[in-house]
Amino acid sequence: MKVVITGGPGTGKTSIIKKLENIGHCVFHESSREIIKKYKQLGHDQLFLSDPIKFSEILLNNRVKQFEEASQLNFDNIFFDRGIPDILAYLNYKEVSFGKEFDLASKKFKYDYI
């Protein structure tokens, strides 16, 4: 079962993921932190704010890769610190128009529980 842990910033998602990992569950960590870190080193302080589509495309690719990797694993439960639908939620919240690839990915890669 693929389970997404989701919620607003600072609500404890990562703490839950770390605890699940510590007790032996298969987890996938939030990839946006690595994207933010990488682009800060390249001089982009807030990539999501300056180029939300570019940030979201990178994030979408990472989350699809996580989903596909998880599909190859043999675990009863796999937990994700955020999922593909979170990308659409943030773009909608910021009122950013986005291409159909975001909707298509959200429909194609279905989690079992959010």
Secondary structure, DSSP 8 states (H G I E B T S, - for coil): -EEEE--STTSSHHHHHHHHHHTT-EEE--SHHHHHHHHHHTT-TTHHHH-HHHHHHHHHHHHHHHHHHHHTS--S-EEEES-HHHHHHHHHHTT----HHHHHHHHHS--SB-
